[in-house]
Amino acid sequence: MSTVRLLLTSDDAGLDGTPLVVTAHPMEGRGGQPFVARIGEPRTVTATGPQCGFAVALPGGGTVTAAVVLDDGDRADLEVGLPDAHALFTTADSQVWGAFTDPGHRDCWIRLWRRTGDSRGWAVVPWPAEPAVALPDRVTFRMEPPSGALVQTGGRGLTPKFSVLPEASHVEVTVRPAAGPVPRLATYVTTGDLIAEVLRGYLWRGNVSACRRIAALDYGHRDVGTHLARGYLLMRGAAELLPDLNVWHADDALWWPDADGVREPADVAAIHGTLLWEAGQREEATAAFQRAGIPAYPEGLRLLATGLRRLRDPASLTLLERLLPTLDAADLSEPTTAWFGASPDQPSRDARDDDCAHLPHRFSISALFGTPAAGFRPPAADRELLAEVQDLLTDVPGWTFTADRWARVGVLLDDLRSALLAADLEAFLERADDLEMQAPFRDVQPGARLTAMPPHVGSLLAEVRELLARMLAGEIQR
């Protein structure tokens, strides 16, 4: 029989003490069953066999593995390195990222909004922090957010988007530019409550068993985020941790008493309303759902919408009608509730950067990486060809095609956009010739059902025309 002194480590000192679920194979007396180890705190494990392997389940998804070779009676030390908080708690490392210096991500920015408590509803406030991390593919801000706050991100040619900041003593906001032909920003928000981040991470990835192990720990502290995460775990059927919904709500009442005008987070109202509905307490459930605002987490948004649909009384249906634009514009791929729009109370996937360009307190992310170099200007001969393509693109809105032909036009426009972003003139002109061959007077079958340009093709066309104008103005880099 041997022992292994396991130590989880991270260069991010703020993660010390974070509990994670680890599985050892083989492991005497545990049969490969998981156990909990904390970052920065050694854990001694009894092992049998010539080799013992460990798999650390990351809240953001995936595992980190390590192994040690043993002789009977050995005592071995094994150190397992883990990533920083951003990679540990989010899915960011599973995706491919571009750079803020890419042509499609120029002029990116971020700003902060907060509730005003009056008829105005929302107001822009000064950006509170310089970046803690500023890399070409990642910018992270650490801040103490005001209550009821949102961050908004955007840039030239990008749809502005809001992300909710949870109620917490401090948060980290990380903005990343997506790779690929379609420019896009992703916003990751995490809090300083490490237990809550571990619970939410495991829960959102479907690792409920790991989440239950963490939830059963004696935390030694109380935190709003942990309370919310335990409530969401209860919604996944972990009732053995909280045998009575009154236990959870009694704990809830300690956080948000009715006195002093302290308003509970919308997530709490959505969870509590759902539990009350399932317990047959319709009147109390109605009161809970109707006092909720916009939850900080996507699961809370789903619970709220479902609850209002179930109630079907006039007041609930009115609230649901107000919520529907946010649901339609929501980006449910992010860790906190997010939606597209130029202002918080006007959600829309059709919002444009120009719609909010006049607002103050915009922090420029692109400025962190200097002024972009001079753009690529096509040679004079090619500029004449590009001008002809501009004329062709001007004609496209007047075309009428079958659905199949419009689909082909959409593919060609997407290829034209990619060629422009890469400043690949040869590929662009080849695809422009292909587009010209699609003109309506060619190969139209008698009796074919012709339609006007679909909206998604119109959006692609507008983007290609804008990019082409930018290339001719020397604004696209090669």
C-alpha positions as CSV (number, residue, x, y, z in Angstrom):
1,M,0.0,0.0,0.0
2,S,1.3,3.4,-0.9
3,T,0.3,7.1,-0.3
4,V,0.2,10.0,-2.7
5,R,0.4,13.6,-1.5
6,L,-1.7,15.4,-4.1
7,L,-1.4,19.2,-4.4
8,L,-3.6,21.2,-6.9
9,T,-1.9,24.4,-7.9
10,S,-2.6,27.5,-10.0
11,D,-0.6,30.6,-10.8
12,D,-3.8,32.5,-10.0
13,A,-3.3,33.1,-6.2
14,G,-6.9,34.2,-5.9
15,L,-8.0,30.5,-6.4
16,D,-6.4,29.2,-3.3
17,G,-8.9,27.1,-1.3
18,T,-11.2,26.5,-4.3
19,P,-12.7,23.0,-3.9
20,L,-12.7,20.7,-7.0
21,V,-13.8,17.2,-7.5
22,V,-11.0,14.7,-8.2
23,T,-11.2,11.0,-9.1
24,A,-8.3,8.6,-8.4
25,H,-7.9,5.3,-10.3
26,P,-7.3,2.9,-8.6
27,M,-7.7,3.9,-5.0
28,E,-8.1,1.5,-2.1
29,G,-11.3,1.8,-0.2
30,R,-12.8,4.2,-2.7
31,G,-13.2,2.1,-5.8
32,G,-12.4,5.1,-8.1
33,Q,-15.1,7.2,-6.4
34,P,-14.6,11.0,-6.5
35,F,-13.4,13.1,-3.6
36,V,-12.9,16.8,-3.0
37,A,-9.5,18.5,-3.0
38,R,-8.8,22.3,-2.6
39,I,-6.3,24.3,-4.6
40,G,-3.2,25.0,-2.6
41,E,-4.0,22.5,0.2
42,P,-2.3,19.1,0.1
43,R,-4.5,16.0,0.2
44,T,-3.0,12.6,1.1
45,V,-4.5,9.7,-0.8
46,T,-4.0,6.0,-0.2
47,A,-3.3,4.0,-3.3
48,T,-2.7,0.4,-4.4
49,G,-1.1,-0.9,-7.6
50,P,1.9,0.2,-9.5
51,Q,0.3,3.4,-10.8
52,C,-2.3,5.9,-9.6
53,G,-3.9,8.3,-11.9
54,F,-5.9,11.4,-11.0
55,A,-8.6,13.3,-13.0
56,V,-9.6,16.8,-11.9
57,A,-13.0,17.8,-13.1
58,L,-13.0,21.5,-14.2
59,P,-16.2,23.6,-13.5
60,G,-15.9,25.1,-17.0
61,G,-15.8,21.6,-18.6
62,G,-13.1,19.1,-19.4
63,T,-10.6,17.5,-17.1
64,V,-6.9,17.8,-16.1
65,T,-5.2,14.4,-15.6
66,A,-1.9,13.3,-14.0
67,A,-0.4,10.0,-12.8
68,V,2.3,8.7,-10.6
69,V,4.2,5.4,-10.6
70,L,4.5,3.7,-7.2
71,D,6.2,0.8,-5.5
72,D,4.4,-0.9,-2.6
73,G,5.0,1.2,0.5
74,D,6.1,4.3,-1.5
75,R,5.2,7.9,-0.5
76,A,5.0,10.1,-3.6
77,D,4.3,13.8,-4.1
78,L,2.2,14.8,-7.2
79,E,1.5,18.4,-8.2
80,V,-1.2,19.1,-10.7
81,G,-1.2,22.5,-12.3
82,L,-4.5,24.2,-13.1
83,P,-5.4,27.3,-15.2
84,D,-6.5,30.7,-14.0
85,A,-10.0,31.6,-13.0
86,H,-11.2,32.6,-16.5
87,A,-10.3,29.2,-17.9
88,L,-11.3,27.3,-14.8
89,F,-14.8,28.6,-14.5
90,T,-15.8,29.2,-18.2
91,T,-15.9,27.4,-21.5
92,A,-13.5,29.9,-23.1
93,D,-10.6,27.4,-23.6
94,S,-12.9,25.2,-25.7
95,Q,-13.3,27.9,-28.4
96,V,-11.0,29.5,-30.9
97,W,-10.4,33.2,-30.6
98,G,-9.3,36.0,-32.9
99,A,-7.6,39.2,-31.9
100,F,-8.7,42.8,-31.2
101,T,-6.2,43.8,-33.9
102,D,-8.2,41.8,-36.6
103,P,-9.9,44.0,-39.2
104,G,-13.4,42.8,-38.1
105,H,-12.7,43.8,-34.4
106,R,-11.6,47.3,-34.8
107,D,-13.1,50.0,-32.5
108,C,-14.3,47.6,-29.9
109,W,-15.6,49.1,-26.7
110,I,-17.3,48.5,-23.3
111,R,-19.5,50.6,-21.1
112,L,-21.3,50.3,-17.8
113,W,-25.0,50.9,-17.1
114,R,-26.9,50.9,-13.8
115,R,-30.5,51.3,-12.6
116,T,-31.4,54.8,-11.6
117,G,-34.4,54.1,-9.4
118,D,-36.5,56.8,-11.1
119,S,-38.5,57.0,-14.3
120,R,-35.4,57.0,-16.5
121,G,-34.8,53.3,-15.6
122,W,-31.2,53.1,-16.7
123,A,-28.2,55.4,-17.1
124,V,-24.7,55.1,-18.4
125,V,-22.0,55.6,-15.6
126,P,-18.3,56.2,-15.9
127,W,-16.2,53.0,-16.5
128,P,-14.7,52.1,-13.2
129,A,-11.5,50.2,-13.9
130,E,-8.4,49.8,-16.0
131,P,-7.9,46.3,-17.4
132,A,-6.3,43.7,-15.1
133,V,-5.3,41.7,-18.2
134,A,-4.9,43.1,-21.7
135,L,-3.9,40.6,-24.4
136,P,-4.7,40.7,-28.1
137,D,-7.3,37.9,-27.6
138,R,-8.5,38.8,-24.2
139,V,-9.2,41.8,-22.0
140,T,-10.2,41.3,-18.3
141,F,-11.5,44.0,-15.9
142,R,-11.9,43.5,-12.1
143,M,-14.4,45.8,-10.4
144,E,-16.8,46.3,-7.6
145,P,-20.1,46.7,-9.5
146,P,-22.9,48.9,-8.4
147,S,-26.2,47.1,-7.6
148,G,-28.3,46.4,-10.6
149,A,-25.5,46.9,-13.2
150,L,-25.0,45.8,-16.8
151,V,-22.0,45.9,-19.1
152,Q,-22.5,46.7,-22.8
153,T,-20.0,45.7,-25.5
154,G,-19.9,46.6,-29.2
155,G,-17.8,47.9,-32.0
156,R,-17.9,49.0,-35.6
157,G,-20.1,46.6,-37.6
158,L,-21.0,44.6,-34.4
159,T,-24.4,44.3,-32.7
160,P,-24.2,45.8,-29.2
161,K,-24.9,43.4,-26.4
162,F,-25.7,43.6,-22.7
163,S,-24.5,41.2,-20.0
164,V,-25.9,41.2,-16.4
165,L,-23.5,41.7,-13.5
166,P,-24.5,39.5,-10.6
167,E,-24.9,40.9,-7.1
168,A,-21.4,40.3,-5.7
169,S,-18.6,42.1,-3.8
170,H,-16.5,42.1,-7.0
171,V,-16.7,40.6,-10.4
172,E,-14.3,39.8,-13.4
173,V,-15.5,40.8,-16.8
174,T,-13.6,39.3,-19.7
175,V,-14.2,40.2,-23.3
176,R,-12.9,38.1,-26.2
177,P,-13.1,38.4,-30.0
178,A,-14.3,35.4,-31.9
179,A,-12.2,33.9,-34.7
180,G,-13.8,33.3,-38.1
181,P,-15.3,35.4,-40.9
182,V,-18.1,36.8,-38.7
183,P,-16.9,39.3,-36.1
184,R,-18.4,38.7,-32.7
185,L,-17.5,39.5,-29.1
186,A,-18.1,37.1,-26.2
187,T,-18.4,38.4,-22.6
188,Y,-17.6,36.2,-19.6
189,V,-18.7,37.4,-16.1
190,T,-17.5,35.6,-13.0
191,T,-17.7,36.6,-9.3
192,G,-15.3,36.5,-6.4
193,D,-17.4,33.8,-4.7
194,L,-15.3,30.7,-5.6
195,I,-17.8,28.2,-4.2
196,A,-20.6,29.7,-6.2
197,E,-18.6,29.7,-9.4
198,V,-17.6,26.0,-8.9
199,L,-21.3,25.1,-8.2
200,R,-22.6,26.9,-11.2
201,G,-19.9,25.6,-13.5
202,Y,-20.5,22.0,-12.6
203,L,-24.3,22.5,-12.7
204,W,-24.3,24.2,-16.1
205,R,-22.1,21.5,-17.6
206,G,-24.5,18.8,-16.3
207,N,-22.1,17.4,-13.7
208,V,-24.7,17.3,-11.0
209,S,-23.0,14.6,-9.0
210,A,-19.9,16.8,-8.6
211,C,-22.1,19.8,-7.8
212,R,-23.8,17.8,-5.0
213,R,-20.4,17.0,-3.5
214,I,-19.4,20.7,-3.4
215,A,-22.8,21.7,-2.1
216,A,-22.5,19.3,0.8
217,L,-19.3,21.0,2.1
218,D,-19.3,23.2,5.2
219,Y,-18.3,26.4,3.5
220,G,-17.4,28.4,6.6
221,H,-19.0,31.5,5.1
222,R,-22.3,32.7,3.6
223,D,-22.5,34.3,0.2
224,V,-25.3,35.5,-2.1
225,G,-23.9,33.6,-5.1
226,T,-23.6,30.3,-3.2
227,H,-27.2,30.7,-2.0
228,L,-28.4,31.1,-5.6
229,A,-26.3,28.2,-6.9
230,R,-27.8,25.9,-4.2
231,G,-31.3,27.1,-5.2
232,Y,-30.6,26.2,-8.9
233,L,-29.2,22.8,-7.7
234,L,-32.5,22.2,-5.9
235,M,-34.2,22.8,-9.2
236,R,-32.2,19.9,-10.6
237,G,-33.7,17.4,-8.1
238,A,-31.1,17.6,-5.4
239,A,-33.8,17.7,-2.8
240,E,-31.9,15.6,-0.3
241,L,-29.6,18.6,0.3
242,L,-32.6,20.8,1.1
243,P,-35.5,18.5,2.2
244,D,-38.0,21.3,2.5
245,L,-38.4,24.3,0.3
246,N,-39.1,26.4,3.5
247,V,-35.5,25.6,4.5
248,W,-34.1,27.3,1.4
249,H,-36.6,30.2,1.6
250,A,-35.9,30.7,5.3
251,D,-32.2,31.0,4.5
252,D,-33.3,33.3,1.7
253,A,-35.1,35.6,4.1
254,L,-31.9,36.1,6.1
255,W,-30.4,37.7,3.0
256,W,-33.3,39.9,1.8
257,P,-35.6,40.9,4.7
258,D,-38.6,43.0,3.8
259,A,-37.3,45.9,5.9
260,D,-35.0,48.6,4.7
261,G,-36.2,48.3,1.1
262,V,-33.7,45.6,0.3
263,R,-34.9,43.9,-2.9
264,E,-34.1,40.2,-3.5
265,P,-32.3,39.3,-6.7
266,A,-34.6,38.3,-9.6
267,D,-33.0,34.8,-9.6
268,V,-34.3,34.2,-6.0
269,A,-37.8,35.2,-7.0
270,A,-37.8,32.9,-10.0
271,I,-36.5,29.9,-8.0
272,H,-38.8,30.6,-5.1
273,G,-41.8,31.0,-7.5
274,T,-41.1,27.7,-9.2
275,L,-40.8,25.9,-5.9
276,L,-44.0,27.4,-4.6
277,W,-45.8,26.5,-7.9
278,E,-44.7,22.9,-7.6
279,A,-45.9,22.8,-4.0
280,G,-49.3,23.9,-5.1
281,Q,-49.1,27.4,-3.6
282,R,-50.4,29.3,-6.6
283,E,-51.0,32.7,-4.9
284,E,-47.6,32.8,-3.3
285,A,-46.0,31.7,-6.6
286,T,-47.8,34.5,-8.4
287,A,-46.4,37.1,-6.0
288,A,-42.9,35.7,-6.4
289,F,-42.9,35.7,-10.2
290,Q,-44.5,39.1,-10.5
291,R,-41.9,40.8,-8.3
292,A,-39.0,39.4,-10.2
293,G,-36.9,41.6,-12.6
294,I,-34.4,40.2,-15.1
295,P,-32.5,37.3,-13.5
296,A,-28.7,37.4,-13.6
297,Y,-28.4,33.8,-15.0
298,P,-30.0,32.2,-18.1
299,E,-31.6,29.4,-16.1
300,G,-33.4,32.0,-14.0
301,L,-34.6,33.7,-17.2
302,R,-36.1,30.4,-18.4
303,L,-37.7,29.8,-15.0
304,L,-39.3,33.2,-15.0
305,A,-40.7,32.9,-18.5
306,T,-42.1,29.4,-17.8
307,G,-43.6,30.6,-14.5
308,L,-45.4,33.6,-16.1
309,R,-46.7,31.3,-18.9
310,R,-48.1,28.9,-16.3
311,L,-50.0,31.5,-14.3
312,R,-51.9,33.0,-17.3
313,D,-53.6,35.7,-15.2
314,P,-53.8,39.1,-16.9
315,A,-51.0,40.7,-14.8
316,S,-48.6,37.8,-15.4
317,L,-49.4,37.8,-19.2
318,T,-48.6,41.5,-19.3
319,L,-45.2,40.9,-17.6
320,L,-44.5,38.0,-20.0
321,E,-45.3,40.3,-23.0
322,R,-42.7,42.8,-21.6
323,L,-40.2,40.0,-21.2
324,L,-40.6,38.5,-24.7
325,P,-38.4,41.1,-26.5
326,T,-35.5,40.2,-24.1
327,L,-36.1,36.5,-24.7
328,D,-36.1,37.1,-28.4
329,A,-32.8,39.0,-28.3
330,A,-31.1,36.8,-25.7
331,D,-27.7,35.2,-26.1
332,L,-28.0,32.1,-23.9
333,S,-24.5,30.9,-24.6
334,E,-22.9,33.2,-22.0
335,P,-22.6,32.4,-18.3
336,T,-24.8,35.4,-17.2
337,T,-28.0,36.6,-18.8
338,A,-27.1,38.6,-22.0
339,W,-29.2,40.2,-24.8
340,F,-28.6,42.3,-27.9
341,G,-29.7,45.9,-28.0
342,A,-28.7,49.6,-28.1
343,S,-30.3,50.4,-24.7
344,P,-31.3,48.0,-21.8
345,D,-35.0,48.6,-22.3
346,Q,-35.0,48.2,-26.1
347,P,-33.7,44.6,-26.8
348,S,-33.1,43.9,-30.5
349,R,-30.9,41.7,-32.6
350,D,-31.1,44.4,-35.3
351,A,-29.4,47.1,-33.1
352,R,-26.4,48.8,-34.7
353,D,-23.3,50.4,-33.2
354,D,-24.5,53.7,-34.6
355,D,-27.6,53.5,-32.4
356,C,-25.6,54.0,-29.2
357,A,-22.5,55.8,-30.5
358,H,-23.8,59.1,-29.0
359,L,-23.7,57.7,-25.4
360,P,-21.0,58.8,-23.0
361,H,-18.4,56.8,-21.0
362,R,-17.4,54.4,-23.6
363,F,-14.1,52.6,-22.7
364,S,-12.1,51.8,-25.9
365,I,-10.7,48.2,-25.9
366,S,-9.1,48.7,-29.3
367,A,-7.1,51.7,-28.0
368,L,-5.3,49.3,-25.6
369,F,-3.5,47.8,-28.6
370,G,-2.5,51.0,-30.4
371,T,-3.6,52.7,-33.6
372,P,-4.0,50.1,-36.4
373,A,-1.5,50.3,-39.2
374,A,-2.5,51.9,-42.5
375,G,-5.0,49.8,-44.4
376,F,-4.5,48.0,-47.7
377,R,-5.4,50.0,-50.8
378,P,-6.0,48.1,-54.0
379,P,-4.0,48.9,-57.2
380,A,-5.6,51.3,-59.7
381,A,-6.5,48.6,-62.2
382,D,-8.2,46.5,-59.5
383,R,-10.0,49.6,-58.1
384,E,-11.8,49.8,-61.5
385,L,-12.9,46.2,-61.3
386,L,-14.1,46.8,-57.7
387,A,-16.1,49.8,-58.8
388,E,-17.9,47.5,-61.3
389,V,-18.6,45.0,-58.4
390,Q,-20.1,47.9,-56.4
391,D,-22.5,48.5,-59.3
392,L,-23.4,44.8,-59.4
393,L,-24.1,44.8,-55.7
394,T,-26.3,47.8,-56.1
395,D,-28.5,45.8,-58.5
396,V,-29.0,42.8,-56.2
397,P,-31.9,44.2,-54.1
398,G,-34.0,44.4,-57.3
399,W,-33.5,40.7,-58.3
400,T,-36.2,38.1,-57.9
401,F,-35.2,34.4,-57.5
402,T,-36.4,31.0,-56.5
403,A,-35.5,30.0,-52.9
404,D,-32.7,27.8,-54.1
405,R,-31.2,30.5,-56.2
406,W,-31.3,33.0,-53.2
407,A,-29.6,30.3,-51.1
408,R,-26.8,30.2,-53.7
409,V,-26.6,34.0,-53.7
410,G,-26.3,33.9,-49.9
411,V,-23.4,31.5,-50.1
412,L,-21.6,33.7,-52.6
413,L,-22.1,36.8,-50.5
414,D,-20.6,35.1,-47.5
415,D,-17.6,34.1,-49.6
416,L,-17.3,37.7,-50.8
417,R,-17.3,38.9,-47.2
418,S,-14.6,36.4,-46.1
419,A,-12.4,37.4,-49.1
420,L,-12.8,41.1,-48.2
421,L,-11.9,40.5,-44.5
422,A,-8.8,38.7,-45.7
423,A,-8.0,41.4,-48.3
424,D,-7.9,38.6,-50.9
425,L,-8.7,40.4,-54.1
426,E,-8.2,37.4,-56.4
427,A,-10.8,35.3,-54.5
428,F,-13.1,38.3,-54.2
429,L,-13.2,39.0,-57.9
430,E,-13.7,35.3,-58.7
431,R,-16.7,35.1,-56.5
432,A,-18.0,38.4,-57.9
433,D,-18.0,36.8,-61.4
434,D,-19.9,33.9,-60.0
435,L,-22.5,36.3,-58.5
436,E,-22.9,38.0,-61.8
437,M,-23.7,34.7,-63.4
438,Q,-26.7,34.4,-61.0
439,A,-28.4,37.4,-62.5
440,P,-32.2,36.9,-62.9
441,F,-32.2,36.7,-66.7
442,R,-30.2,33.4,-66.7
443,D,-31.8,29.9,-66.5
444,V,-35.2,30.9,-65.0
445,Q,-37.6,28.0,-65.5
446,P,-41.1,28.8,-66.8
447,G,-43.6,28.8,-63.9
448,A,-40.9,29.0,-61.2
449,R,-42.0,30.7,-58.0
450,L,-39.9,33.9,-57.7
451,T,-39.5,35.9,-54.5
452,A,-37.8,39.1,-53.4
453,M,-34.5,39.1,-51.5
454,P,-34.8,37.3,-48.1
455,P,-33.8,39.4,-45.0
456,H,-30.7,37.3,-44.2
457,V,-29.4,37.8,-47.7
458,G,-30.1,41.5,-47.4
459,S,-28.0,41.6,-44.2
460,L,-25.1,39.8,-45.9
461,L,-25.3,42.2,-48.9
462,A,-25.2,45.3,-46.7
463,E,-22.2,44.0,-44.9
464,V,-20.3,43.2,-48.1
465,R,-21.1,46.6,-49.5
466,E,-19.8,48.2,-46.3
467,L,-16.6,46.1,-46.3
468,L,-16.0,46.9,-50.0
469,A,-16.3,50.6,-49.3
470,R,-13.9,50.3,-46.4
471,M,-11.4,48.5,-48.7
472,L,-11.6,51.2,-51.3
473,A,-11.0,53.7,-48.5
474,G,-7.9,51.8,-47.3
475,E,-9.4,50.7,-44.0
476,I,-8.9,46.9,-44.3
477,Q,-5.5,45.6,-43.4
478,R,-3.7,42.9,-45.4
